[in-house]
């Protein structure tokens, strides 16, 4: 008999599988979800624990985040160990509501956080955790990775989210403005999602503003007797699942997260700038990340001012050095972990130099959010102009 509070990953999977089945049955019948049947949610979270021991470092980071008096979340959570290494429970209470987070830190840096509880509570906690602590951030999935995720199963829906307001001053009168769309938000569920995305992205429609923010994918494990998950995956690493199989949900999420981890490793191992000294001679290896805009930026000064203001979602701070009206060099700091970056900005291209030891997550966050705030057709390139994240 399963315990009321899961003490290991298997028991958690049984609980979340039951919740997914119940939620899917209610939605299929056209009924509203009951309070205890909220959809299962999984969050891809990048963490930076302290100390060499993965389990103890993760536990200490959670306790510092929820139990310590200096934490912004102090008093809202209580962290508990379980029977298994790298698996924790966090009980959260805010006002009259409560929620439980199941933290799977099997990988000491790339965590999965699961919860069956209400989004209003869990989303608030996760947003607060990742925005106030320099040791946490979400995964950031560019459009190319979301499109690849949709291709892993049956593409059943999409969300679009393009908003220039975090970067560009909104105009009062659109007449004569070179930017035709400042804000575009849309959701579509159904079998025509791929076709609609293709139509909106075509030349003559809204290619620069059709930014994919969410995909709904029906994913079925091989030899699973038809059991499946119907997953909504967002660009900020949140995955909401319903269906008949939690195993399908976690398998789909893990496939995409593994792809994300590989790209972060590529950035840190291949692009990061390194100095080496051999036989008295110094040499540098590495390559900047180039982010190329399909449409040149009109107000470059306004873009730079807002991009390096430390505001979310970019979380970059820096003082630009203007060498001309169309070129700025910015020694910046990423407020996630506090690592330095050197960035060059022109109307057509943004070039990022990542020093050795800095976090590759910084580049994916920057690229992903530029797609959502500036140019949906922005592309990333590495050595020799090779496309990245595709």
C-alpha positions, 0 to 999 in steps of 0.5 A, a space after each residue: 500500500 502506497 504511503 500518503 506522502 511519497 517517500 521515493 520516486 516510484 511512489 511519486 510516479 504512482 501518485 502523479 500517474 493517478 492525478 494525470 488519469 483523473 484530470 484527463 478523464 474529467 477534461 474528456 467528459 467536459 467537466 471542470 477539474 476538482 480542486 484535488 485534480 489539478 494537472 501535473 506540472 513539471 518544471 525544468 530548473 537549473 540549480 547551482 548547489 554549493 559543496 562537492 556532495 551532490 545530495 547534501 549540496 542540493 539539500 542545503 540549497 533548498 533549505 537556504 531557499 525555503 527555510 533560512 530566515 534571509 530567504 525571500 521565501 522564508 516561512 513559506 516552505 519546509 524541506 524534507 529528505 526522502 528515502 532516495 538520494 537526490 530526491 526531496 519534498 518541499 511543503 509550501 504554504 501561502 495564505 490559505 493554500 498549500 502545495 507540495 513540490 517533489 524535487 528530483 535532483 538526480 542531476 546535481 545541476 539540472 533538476 526536475 520539480 514536479 507538483 500536482 497542485 494548483 498552478 496559482 500557488 506552484 507557479 508563484 513559488 517557482 517564479 519567486 524561487 528562480 527570479 530572486 535567487 542567483 543560484 536558480 534559473 529556469 531552462 530557456 527553450 528557443 523556438 527551434 527547440 520547441 519545434 523539435 519537441 513538437 516533432 517528437 510526437 503528434 503536434 496537437 496545439 501551440 501558443 504564440 507570445 511576442 511582446 516588444 514592451 520589455 525592450 522597445 518603447 511602445 508607440 502611441 500611433 502605429 501609422 508610419 511605424 516600421 514595426 507592424 506588430 508590437 504585441 501578438 498572443 494566440 493559442 490554438 489547440 487541434 490537429 492543424 497546429 503545424 499548418 497554422 504555424 507555417 501560415 503565420 510564419 510565411 513571408 507576407 504574414 507575420 514571420 518576425 512576430 510569430 514566436 512559438 511559446 508553447 507546444 502541445 504534444 501527444 507522446 506515446 512510449 513504444 510498447 506502451 499499449 497505447 498509454 500516452 501523455 498530452 503535454 503542454 511545453 512552454 519556452 520557460 521550461 514548464 511542462 503541464 501533463 494530462 493523459 494516461 501515462 506519467 511515464 510518457 510525460 516524464 520521458 518526453 520531458 526528459 528527452 527535451 531536457 537532455 537536448 537542452 543540457 547538451 546545448 548548455 554543455 556545448 556552449 560552455 565547452 566549445 564557445 567559452 573563451 579559454 586562455 592556455 599557456 604552452 612553452 611560454 606562449 599564450 593562446 586563446 580558444 573558443 568562439 563568440 555566439 552570434 545572434 543575427 536579426 532578420 530585421 535590423 533594429 531601428 532604435 539601437 540606443 533604446 534596445 541597449 538601455 533596456 537590455 542591460 537594465 538588470 530587468 527580467 527576463 534578461 537579467 543583464 546589467 552593464 554600462 555600454 561603451 558607444 564607439 559609434 551610433 551603430 555599435 556598442 560594446 558592453 561589459 555585462 554581468 548576468 545576475 544569474 550566478 553573477 558571471 561576466 559577459 562581453 557583448 557587442 551590439 549592432 543593428 543586425 547582430 549581437 555577439 556574445 563572448 562567454 568567459 571560461 567558467 561562466 554559465 551557458 544558460 545565460 546565452 540560451 536565456 538571452 537568445 530565447 527572450 530576444 525571439 520573444 521581444 524583438 525578432 522571432 526570426 533571430 538565429 544563433 550561430 557558432 564557429 563558421 556561422 554554423 546554426 545552433 540550437 536546431 
